[in-house]
């Protein structure tokens, strides 16, 4: 029988590429600041597709400043599949103290769906188990004349438990 060391030597490893951020990253205490910081980065991200839903996890240090982000899932026009394993893996690898979830709505309407709310609450509970705070879930879309804000925050809408 092979020892675990022998098995490990034959194993393959995957290095996750995170988007690099400047050391003077903005505080993310306000969803608008997060959207202002993240939107230009998404425009140049290789995995981002504005025509489908994309789940993004923003990784934060103890000072609540971004240390990177990862696009963890690409979905369809109106659906995205996420699991705590994929959401928290980059946070664990980078030693993030907290995360902010974000995803886009290609429809242009940032109103959260029931599935968005349920998935957010599932991620909050998973984060509590591993002591990584989920600070917010921001849905990014497009501003219109009737809706000048191009995003909605599930925390601001009251979907986070205190």
C-alpha positions as CSV (number, residue, x, y, z in Angstrom):
1,X,0.0,0.0,0.0
2,X,1.3,3.4,-0.9
3,X,1.8,6.0,1.8
4,X,0.0,9.3,1.6
5,X,3.3,11.0,0.7
6,X,3.7,8.8,-2.3
7,X,0.1,9.5,-3.4
8,X,0.6,13.2,-2.9
9,X,3.7,13.3,-5.1
10,X,1.7,11.9,-8.0
11,X,-1.2,14.3,-7.5
12,X,-2.0,17.2,-9.7
13,X,-2.6,20.7,-8.2
14,X,-4.5,23.6,-9.5
15,X,-3.5,27.1,-8.8
16,X,-6.3,29.6,-8.7
17,X,-5.7,32.9,-10.5
18,X,-7.2,35.8,-8.6
19,X,-7.4,39.2,-10.1
20,X,-4.7,41.4,-8.6
21,X,-5.7,44.6,-6.7
22,X,-3.7,47.6,-5.7
23,X,-2.7,47.9,-2.1
24,X,-4.8,51.1,-1.9
25,X,-8.1,49.3,-2.5
26,X,-11.1,51.2,-1.3
27,X,-13.1,50.3,1.7
28,X,-16.2,48.2,0.8
29,X,-18.4,49.5,3.6
30,X,-20.9,50.9,1.0
31,X,-22.3,48.8,-2.0
32,X,-21.8,51.8,-4.3
33,X,-18.0,51.8,-3.5
34,X,-17.9,48.1,-4.2
35,X,-19.7,48.4,-7.6
36,X,-17.5,51.4,-8.6
37,X,-14.4,49.3,-7.8
38,X,-15.6,46.0,-9.3
39,X,-17.3,47.1,-12.5
40,X,-14.2,48.2,-14.4
41,X,-12.4,45.1,-13.3
42,X,-15.1,42.8,-14.6
43,X,-15.0,44.5,-18.0
44,X,-11.5,43.2,-18.5
45,X,-11.9,39.8,-16.7
46,X,-11.5,36.9,-19.0
47,X,-14.2,34.7,-17.5
48,X,-16.8,37.4,-17.2
49,X,-19.7,37.3,-19.7
50,X,-22.2,40.1,-19.3
51,X,-24.8,38.2,-21.3
52,X,-25.2,35.5,-18.6
53,X,-25.3,35.5,-14.8
54,X,-21.8,35.4,-13.2
55,X,-21.1,34.8,-9.5
56,X,-18.3,36.8,-8.1
57,X,-16.7,36.5,-4.7
58,X,-14.8,39.6,-3.5
59,X,-12.2,38.6,-1.0
60,X,-11.5,41.1,1.9
61,X,-8.8,41.5,4.5
62,X,-9.4,42.2,8.1
63,X,-9.7,45.9,7.3
64,X,-12.5,45.1,4.9
65,X,-10.5,46.1,1.9
66,X,-10.5,43.9,-1.3
67,X,-7.5,41.7,-1.7
68,X,-8.9,40.1,-4.9
69,X,-11.9,38.6,-6.6
70,X,-12.8,35.4,-8.3
71,X,-15.5,34.7,-10.8
72,X,-16.6,31.4,-9.5
73,X,-19.5,30.4,-11.7
74,X,-20.9,31.3,-15.1
75,X,-24.6,30.6,-15.5
76,X,-27.3,31.1,-18.1
77,X,-29.5,34.1,-18.9
78,X,-31.4,33.9,-15.6
79,X,-29.8,31.1,-13.5
80,X,-26.6,30.4,-11.8
81,X,-25.4,27.5,-9.8
82,X,-23.3,28.0,-6.7
83,X,-22.0,25.9,-3.8
84,X,-20.3,27.0,-0.6
85,X,-17.2,24.9,-1.6
86,X,-16.6,27.1,-4.6
87,X,-17.5,30.3,-2.9
88,X,-15.2,29.9,0.1
89,X,-12.3,28.1,-1.6
90,X,-10.5,31.2,-2.8
91,X,-11.2,32.9,0.6
92,X,-9.5,30.0,2.4
93,X,-6.6,29.9,0.0
94,X,-5.9,33.6,0.3
95,X,-6.7,33.8,4.0
96,X,-9.6,36.3,3.5
97,X,-11.3,37.5,6.7
98,X,-14.6,38.2,4.9
99,X,-16.3,38.1,1.5
100,X,-18.8,40.0,-0.4
101,X,-20.9,38.1,-3.0
102,X,-21.8,39.7,-6.2
103,X,-23.6,38.7,-9.4
104,X,-25.0,40.3,-12.4
105,X,-28.6,40.3,-13.8
106,X,-28.4,40.5,-17.6
107,X,-32.1,41.5,-17.6
108,X,-31.1,44.9,-16.2
109,X,-33.3,44.6,-13.2
110,X,-31.3,44.2,-9.9
111,X,-34.3,43.0,-7.9
112,X,-33.3,39.8,-6.0
113,X,-35.1,36.6,-6.8
114,X,-36.2,34.1,-4.2
115,X,-33.3,31.9,-5.3
116,X,-30.9,34.8,-4.8
117,X,-32.2,35.3,-1.2
118,X,-32.1,31.6,-0.4
119,X,-28.5,31.1,-1.8
120,X,-27.3,34.2,0.1
121,X,-28.7,32.8,3.4
122,X,-27.1,29.5,2.7
123,X,-23.7,31.2,2.1
124,X,-24.1,33.2,5.3
125,X,-24.6,30.0,7.3
126,X,-21.7,28.2,5.6
127,X,-19.5,31.2,6.3
128,X,-20.4,31.2,10.0
129,X,-19.3,27.6,10.3
130,X,-15.8,28.4,8.9
131,X,-15.6,31.9,10.5
132,X,-15.5,33.8,7.2
133,X,-18.1,36.6,7.3
134,X,-20.4,37.2,4.3
135,X,-20.8,41.0,4.5
136,X,-23.2,41.5,1.6
137,X,-24.6,40.2,-1.7
138,X,-24.7,42.8,-4.4
139,X,-26.7,42.3,-7.6
140,X,-25.3,44.4,-10.4
141,X,-27.4,45.5,-13.4
142,X,-27.9,48.7,-15.3
143,X,-29.2,52.1,-14.3
144,X,-32.3,53.5,-16.0
145,X,-34.1,56.8,-15.7
146,X,-36.7,55.2,-13.4
147,X,-34.0,53.4,-11.4
148,X,-30.9,55.4,-11.1
149,X,-29.1,52.8,-9.0
150,X,-27.5,50.1,-11.1
151,X,-27.4,47.6,-8.2
152,X,-29.2,46.3,-5.2
153,X,-27.7,45.2,-1.9
154,X,-29.4,42.3,-0.1
155,X,-28.0,43.6,3.2
156,X,-29.6,47.0,2.6
157,X,-32.9,45.3,1.6
158,X,-32.9,43.5,5.0
159,X,-32.2,40.0,3.9
160,X,-29.3,39.5,6.3
161,X,-30.0,38.4,9.8
162,X,-28.4,40.3,12.7
